[in-house]
Amino acid sequence: MPVPSPLCERKKNLRIALVHPPPYLLNMPPLGIAYLASALKKFGFTFKVFDLNADYYYEHPEKRHFLQYYNSHLWCNEREFKKAQPITDQIMAEWGNRIISFNPDVVGISVNDHSFLVSNMLSDHLKSLNPNLKIIYGGPFSTLPSLSLRKTTDSVDAYVIGEGEETFKEMLENLEKNGSFVPCRGVAIKKRGKVIFYGERQKLNIDTIPFPDFSEFPLDKYFLKTTIPILLSRGCDFHCTFCSDCNVWENNRMRHPRNIIEEMASENKKSGIKDFGCNDLIINSDLKKIEELAELILIKKINITFSGQGRVRNDMSPELLMKLRKAGMIRLYIGLESGSQKILNSMRKGITLSETELFLEKLKAAGIESYGLWMIGYPGETILDFWKTVFFIIKNMKQMSAVASVSTCNLHLESDLFLNKEKYGIKLNKGDIGDWYVGKLDAKERQRRERIFKGILHHFIPFEENKQIVQ
């Protein structure tokens, strides 16, 4: 059984439980909760972290297969979730008792598209144990389209929309003063199907946000023992049709390089960590700042390594890539998606296949590993488009280090694919966003293509996708 995280006692009267439910990648501690933990500590609240994702993995080994990537669909489809039962009444009772024993006034749950069914169950159970408990949802699930279109539970008292550090603090202060979370910008309330939104909050100056605090997490339970997550930026300037993050987080805002280095140095001093996994949507958006970061690392002779997710950009010169490699960039995860130019154009990737090939060559020459992220079954993908992707990878396999992940195309509520589904010919089976089709390209066909993709390409190139679900 995981060692419970230490209790953070502060001057405020409220007691807050920060909860991270499964399923989630178990490589590193969750960064969003770590940012909230740091903010609560700064403002003097009493809180405790409950990483139920780690608890699930270690306390219920018989259930670990539900965390496999190929079982990800079981968590977000209500019918399949009930049938498969990845979460039993026994597990829910264990979690409920664990959280309630802390005697919290407020429970904040970080929710994503895969964990919202579990979170709804947990919220209902917690309210049955303590009807006076206040429950808040935050995270990628908490968007206005999700609240309008997804089935939620009235056990949830409020939703944080967007960045949570300042909003969460103000909500708690409101609760202390007048017994209510609202009015507060950045907050939505949903009861009996009706959504009330109290207005957008101004985007934060991310250089002023306290560094994430991992001291409350069971660090020995995460797979990567010598790596800590870090965020160089928030948001994305590009608008791929399948992605909702660009609409949720808006344009890319990169921290000042000196602020980033200060966090790296602080974490290294506390824990000896020298390797950082960048959780950014894209780390190579602001080339001026990423180059300045590399230069500062080299000038200060900081001995670190880092990896992150980016896109094909041939305006990154060989000199810049070499500088980044010398500064510690060892790997770039790239959204390559497809080997069909037709599909790339439909996705609004803004790249050509020849540009992709050149960028892969430049990365290899600089000594930076390239890990491709691929998507199967995008609307309009014919069997010919599919085979073009397979052959593109075989053709360029010597330039690529590995397949980072391959996934079938999913609809996300704030993506262009969902918002303009008629334009793409997308139809929903019984209104289920997880069961969409275009002609004969349905869920079964997408899964069939994914099996063929893996079955053929594992003979040619390593597959490094982690077998747990990515958020």
Protein Blocks (a to p, Z undefined) as FASTA:
>chain_A
ZZdddddddfbfbdcdddddddddfkbccfklmmmmmmmmmnopacddddfklmmmmmmm
mlmmmmpmklmmmmmgmklmmmnomacfklmmmmmmmmmmnopabdcddddfklmmmmmm
mmmmmmmmmmmbccddedjklcfklmmmmccdfkbmbdcehjfklmmmmmmmmmmmnopa
bdcehiacdeehiacdebjaddddfklpccddfklpcfklpmblmbccddfbgcjfbdcf
kbcklmmnopaddddfklmmmmmmmmmmmnopabdcdfbfblclblmlmmmmmmmmmmno
pacdddddddddfkbcfklmmmmmmnopabdcddekpacfklmmmnonopafklmmmmmm
mmmmnopacdddddehiahiafklmmmmmmmmmmmmmmpgbdfbdcdddddfkbmklmmm
mmnopacehhiaklgcehjlcfklmmmmmmmmmmmmmmmoccfbdfbdcZZ
